[in-house]
Amino acid sequence: MILNLIDILLQPIYNRNFRENSLIISSMISIEEITNPISVILDAYEKRLSAFLEAENDLIYQATSHLLSSTGKRLRPATLFLSSAAFGCQDDKMVAPAIALEMIHNATLLHDDVIDQSRYRRGKETVNYHWSNLVAVLMGDYFFAKAFKILVYAGRQDLLDAVSSATERVSIGELGQVQELHNMSLTEEAYLSIISNKTASLFSCAGQCGAMIAGTNGENRKSLYNYGENLGIAFQIADDLLDFVGDERKLGKGVGSDLKEGWFTLPLIYSLGNSSPDAAKTIKEILANGFHEEQFPLVRDFVHESGGIEYSKQRATAYRDRALESLTKIEDSIYKSALIKLAEFTVLRER
């Protein structure tokens, strides 16, 4: 029944503007449809995650409960589970590294919210706003420590090495972003390097770890690593696009937040380099003099008119296609189909 449903959803429509034999899937696809083939292991993951985060003290319990009550889409655990299941493995060995990756991801979000002074994430108050910056930083550190403790107990040096390398890349990406704040000369190349480290690193690690747990060969591990890397870049470009064109009610946070923080993403980078000198000068003056929320419509219209939105969509689509290319040698299955749909979801999502 599940196989028939996925076959229907994945009727191929070939579009030569993207690449030969590229699958275009309905934007109505949901994360629940994608994760349906791994629903059992996801349930086990959620139960184990709650157990791992049982509190050593009241403050940790309150903060973790607050975080867990507004769970994200679990894209990194899903990437790991689907990657492993694509090679015939779907048992408890996948859960511990998936929890570690999700905890590292949440640790970076906690630290991000402190840097950005964010008030809301996923429609709820951030830990730093609800408690304090100090609590958020220490909770992030706690999550990092818990993640690596879990990996040590798993007893897999190869997984520990992979996650350690990915975490190092995340830190490099975070520092790179901080270094480039308010830089109106930021290049597309530098931007892509930053998001590759900051965002794509955990996705590529998830794909790689899934293949490693399944015990498949080095070529397949590389394929899933590359899948995750390109998936992560496509995801982040799409996320940066939503900061210009998203619906605040769906996003759970205000649009234009990157601009307020002084982080200039691909839509704006492209627009500043591909518009008239006078128009670019006006926008640069706005940004240099301290961006205010009421100026957002002006900047958004500039990005639209300069082609930044369309260009960024094309770049996200190109990285999605690279992710799909990485799967071509993987044997067909409902799990591979779900990985394909996951790549499509990253560029079609509305939040």
Secondary structure by P-SEA (a helix, b strand, c coil): caaaaaaaaacbbbbccccccccccccccccccccccaaaaaaaaaaaaaaaaccccaaaaaaaaaaaaccccaaaaaaaaaaaaaaccccccccaaaaaaaaaaaaaaaaaaaaaccccccccccccccccaaaaaaaaaaaaaaaaaaaaaaccaaaaaaaaaaaaaaaaaaaaaaaacccccccaaaaaaaaaaacaaaaaaaaaaaaaaacccaaaaaaaaaaaaaaaaaaaaaaaaaaccccccccccccccccccccccaaaaaaaacccaaaaaaaaaaaaacccccaaaaaaaaaaaaaaaaaaaaaaaaaaaaaaaaaccccccaaaaaaaaaaaaaaaccc
